[in-house]
Amino acid sequence: MLENYLPIVVFIAVGMVIGVAPIVLGKLLGPNKPNTAKLSPYECGFEAFEDARAQFDVRFYLVAILFIIFDLEIAFLFPWAVVFQQLGWPAIFAMGVFLLLLTVGFIYEWKKGALEWE
Amino acid sequence: MDLELIKTIGWILVKIVAIIVPVILTIVYLMYFERKVIGFMQARVGPNRVGYRGLLQPWADGIKLLFKEVLVPSSSNKYLFIVAPMITMAAAMAAWAVVPFGTGLVLANINAGVLYILAVMSLGVYGVIIAGWASNSKYAFLGALRCSAQMISYEIAMGFALVGVLMAAGSLNLTEIVMAQQGGFWHWYWIPLLPLFVVHWVSSVAETNRAPFDIAEGESEIVAGFHVEYSGMAFAVFFLAEYANMILLALLAAIFYMGGWLSPFEGIPYLGQWFAFVPGPIWLILKTCLFLFLYLWFRATFPRFRYDQVMRLGWKVYIPVTLVWIVVVALLVQFKIGPWFS
């Protein structure tokens, strides 16, 4: 059972090598002549006005929070989806109640305008 | 370390090379065909100077990038800046471990295949957001924010679409999902799961930040988005990872909805027998190419979405559609509606 996962571990290691190798090669083979202008952040030729890590829109946080809720919902649906054929109607009704509750929440956040990006 | 283990790992490495080399060749020629196909759609010829009909163009581009300077901006977080493309590439590659190419032609035939792919694909968003944050540049930061918000939004739509597939197939194993679609192309899941198929495919385009969902790199406003500060090979790695993800998602669309390596002529008198000699992986490659062509076709056809339109499509159209269709699939399966669920 667990030995099925050995190829995956090796594959992940190979994937890392494929990610690291080109960059190391590029560092070794490419020229290395930095100067201040090259190393400053790109802002269409101007000096950078201020730090880039400024305030940003709170809606990005909102999307991230909603994502967590819905992703948990998916994580909950996955095992159910695999076995619901064997479990029959009780499983369908149970999941129906769960989805209904989440849909009510979804409608609420929709009406509240959490999904608006004018 | 005993000899047996070293032998096993050596054999695994051979198989991994047999998967990764074709994938990398496909990435290289997908770039070539992208420029060629879009060229023809715009009544140009595309690259035709380097090698016969420009076939060596992607290699020339790669070698050029290899000999360019890898700059690390002085105000960036240097380690994170270099690690970000590596994460993106490792995640884009690792997903291939569980992809089946035919009956039994799979490196790791694990029971949680779909779960693994979904988990590894979600890791891609870390590369994006770390790159954007570590660059300490306004364009990169804005691009990373937009890109990550878009990717997680469409991941939900895609996850819900996958729930439909799992309900229909009753398994998380990719090989079993294909085998559940046996019996001719009208048994493939694109018919009973048509809305989910459309949602899944459009989400695949949005997940990879391809046109018309490429606001993350919108060159007319934020120049190149999260990878604006990257140069040389560090940039090339992001680029390669994007194409690896495109190929992976095209392949997954073929596996989940188009019967994977099953012949489209299966179960049809005469045609079925005439094409019976074609090995399964050929069909899978043809179906994948069809989806890859759709990527290029979309890019040549559609103008870029606005950000509010992207978010509205993901949250207000796709999530409700998939929620409704999950209920429909549950009823279809429960009442054993044929020919799919008998």
HADDOCK unambig.tbl for C-alpha pairs under 7 A between the chains (distance, minus, plus):
assign (segid A and resid 4 and name CA) (segid B and resid 108 and name CA) 5.80 0.50 0.50
assign (segid A and resid 4 and name CA) (segid B and resid 109 and name CA) 6.84 0.50 0.50
assign (segid A and resid 4 and name CA) (segid B and resid 110 and name CA) 6.24 0.50 0.50
assign (segid A and resid 5 and name CA) (segid B and resid 108 and name CA) 6.69 0.50 0.50
assign (segid A and resid 7 and name CA) (segid B and resid 12 and name CA) 6.10 0.50 0.50
assign (segid A and resid 7 and name CA) (segid B and resid 107 and name CA) 6.76 0.50 0.50
assign (segid A and resid 7 and name CA) (segid B and resid 108 and name CA) 6.07 0.50 0.50
assign (segid A and resid 8 and name CA) (segid B and resid 97 and name CA) 5.70 0.50 0.50
assign (segid A and resid 8 and name CA) (segid B and resid 108 and name CA) 6.63 0.50 0.50
assign (segid A and resid 11 and name CA) (segid B and resid 16 and name CA) 6.67 0.50 0.50
assign (segid A and resid 11 and name CA) (segid B and resid 94 and name CA) 5.96 0.50 0.50
assign (segid A and resid 11 and name CA) (segid B and resid 97 and name CA) 6.21 0.50 0.50
assign (segid A and resid 12 and name CA) (segid B and resid 90 and name CA) 6.72 0.50 0.50
assign (segid A and resid 12 and name CA) (segid B and resid 94 and name CA) 4.96 0.50 0.50
assign (segid A and resid 15 and name CA) (segid B and resid 89 and name CA) 6.97 0.50 0.50
assign (segid A and resid 15 and name CA) (segid B and resid 90 and name CA) 4.44 0.50 0.50
assign (segid A and resid 15 and name CA) (segid B and resid 93 and name CA) 5.18 0.50 0.50
assign (segid A and resid 15 and name CA) (segid B and resid 94 and name CA) 5.71 0.50 0.50
assign (segid A and resid 16 and name CA) (segid B and resid 86 and name CA) 6.68 0.50 0.50
assign (segid A and resid 16 and name CA) (segid B and resid 90 and name CA) 4.70 0.50 0.50
assign (segid A and resid 19 and name CA) (segid B and resid 86 and name CA) 4.38 0.50 0.50
assign (segid A and resid 19 and name CA) (segid B and resid 89 and name CA) 4.98 0.50 0.50
assign (segid A and resid 19 and name CA) (segid B and resid 90 and name CA) 5.60 0.50 0.50
assign (segid A and resid 19 and name CA) (segid B and resid 237 and name CA) 6.90 0.50 0.50
assign (segid A and resid 20 and name CA) (segid B and resid 86 and name CA) 5.67 0.50 0.50
assign (segid A and resid 22 and name CA) (segid B and resid 233 and name CA) 6.03 0.50 0.50
assign (segid A and resid 23 and name CA) (segid B and resid 233 and name CA) 5.30 0.50 0.50
assign (segid A and resid 23 and name CA) (segid B and resid 234 and name CA) 5.53 0.50 0.50
assign (segid A and resid 26 and name CA) (segid B and resid 66 and name CA) 5.02 0.50 0.50
assign (segid A and resid 26 and name CA) (segid B and resid 67 and name CA) 6.37 0.50 0.50
assign (segid A and resid 26 and name CA) (segid B and resid 70 and name CA) 6.60 0.50 0.50
assign (segid A and resid 26 and name CA) (segid B and resid 232 and name CA) 6.75 0.50 0.50
assign (segid A and resid 26 and name CA) (segid B and resid 233 and name CA) 5.26 0.50 0.50
assign (segid A and resid 27 and name CA) (segid B and resid 69 and name CA) 6.97 0.50 0.50
assign (segid A and resid 27 and name CA) (segid B and resid 70 and name CA) 5.93 0.50 0.50
assign (segid A and resid 29 and name CA) (segid B and resid 66 and name CA) 6.85 0.50 0.50
assign (segid A and resid 29 and name CA) (segid B and resid 67 and name CA) 5.61 0.50 0.50
assign (segid A and resid 30 and name CA) (segid B and resid 66 and name CA) 6.56 0.50 0.50
assign (segid A and resid 30 and name CA) (segid B and resid 67 and name CA) 4.24 0.50 0.50
assign (segid A and resid 30 and name CA) (segid B and resid 68 and name CA) 4.83 0.50 0.50
assign (segid A and resid 30 and name CA) (segid B and resid 69 and name CA) 4.77 0.50 0.50
assign (segid A and resid 31 and name CA) (segid B and resid 68 and name CA) 6.55 0.50 0.50
assign (segid A and resid 31 and name CA) (segid B and resid 69 and name CA) 5.12 0.50 0.50
assign (segid A and resid 32 and name CA) (segid B and resid 69 and name CA) 5.97 0.50 0.50
assign (segid A and resid 39 and name CA) (segid B and resid 71 and name CA) 6.96 0.50 0.50
assign (segid A and resid 39 and name CA) (segid B and resid 72 and name CA) 6.64 0.50 0.50
assign (segid A and resid 39 and name CA) (segid B and resid 73 and name CA) 4.24 0.50 0.50
assign (segid A and resid 39 and name CA) (segid B and resid 74 and name CA) 5.30 0.50 0.50
assign (segid A and resid 40 and name CA) (segid B and resid 73 and name CA) 5.74 0.50 0.50
assign (segid A and resid 40 and name CA) (segid B and resid 74 and name CA) 6.27 0.50 0.50
assign (segid A and resid 41 and name CA) (segid B and resid 73 and name CA) 6.29 0.50 0.50
assign (segid A and resid 41 and name CA) (segid B and resid 137 and name CA) 5.36 0.50 0.50
assign (segid A and resid 42 and name CA) (segid B and resid 137 and name CA) 6.63 0.50 0.50
assign (segid A and resid 42 and name CA) (segid B and resid 229 and name CA) 6.87 0.50 0.50
assign (segid A and resid 52 and name CA) (segid B and resid 136 and name CA) 5.45 0.50 0.50
assign (segid A and resid 52 and name CA) (segid B and resid 137 and name CA) 5.17 0.50 0.50
assign (segid A and resid 52 and name CA) (segid B and resid 138 and name CA) 4.68 0.50 0.50
assign (segid A and resid 53 and name CA) (segid B and resid 136 and name CA) 6.73 0.50 0.50
assign (segid A and resid 60 and name CA) (segid B and resid 149 and name CA) 6.43 0.50 0.50
assign (segid A and resid 63 and name CA) (segid B and resid 149 and name CA) 6.54 0.50 0.50
assign (segid A and resid 67 and name CA) (segid B and resid 152 and name CA) 6.48 0.50 0.50
assign (segid A and resid 67 and name CA) (segid B and resid 153 and name CA) 6.66 0.50 0.50
assign (segid A and resid 70 and name CA) (segid B and resid 156 and name CA) 6.60 0.50 0.50
assign (segid A and resid 71 and name CA) (segid B and resid 156 and name CA) 6.24 0.50 0.50
assign (segid A and resid 74 and name CA) (segid B and resid 159 and name CA) 6.28 0.50 0.50
assign (segid A and resid 74 and name CA) (segid B and resid 160 and name CA) 6.48 0.50 0.50
assign (segid A and resid 77 and name CA) (segid B and resid 163 and name CA) 6.77 0.50 0.50
assign (segid A and resid 78 and name CA) (segid B and resid 163 and name CA) 6.03 0.50 0.50
assign (segid A and resid 81 and name CA) (segid B and resid 163 and name CA) 6.23 0.50 0.50
assign (segid A and resid 81 and name CA) (segid B and resid 166 and name CA) 5.69 0.50 0.50
assign (segid A and resid 81 and name CA) (segid B and resid 167 and name CA) 4.54 0.50 0.50
assign (segid A and resid 81 and name CA) (segid B and resid 170 and name CA) 6.74 0.50 0.50
assign (segid A and resid 82 and name CA) (segid B and resid 166 and name CA) 5.79 0.50 0.50
assign (segid A and resid 82 and name CA) (segid B and resid 167 and name CA) 5.78 0.50 0.50
assign (segid A and resid 82 and name CA) (segid B and resid 170 and name CA) 4.39 0.50 0.50
assign (segid A and resid 82 and name CA) (segid B and resid 171 and name CA) 5.21 0.50 0.50
assign (segid A and resid 82 and name CA) (segid B and resid 172 and name CA) 6.89 0.50 0.50
assign (segid A and resid 83 and name CA) (segid B and resid 170 and name CA) 6.35 0.50 0.50
assign (segid A and resid 85 and name CA) (segid B and resid 334 and name CA) 6.98 0.50 0.50
assign (segid A and resid 117 and name CA) (segid B and resid 308 and name CA) 4.76 0.50 0.50
assign (segid A and resid 118 and name CA) (segid B and resid 308 and name CA) 6.09 0.50 0.50
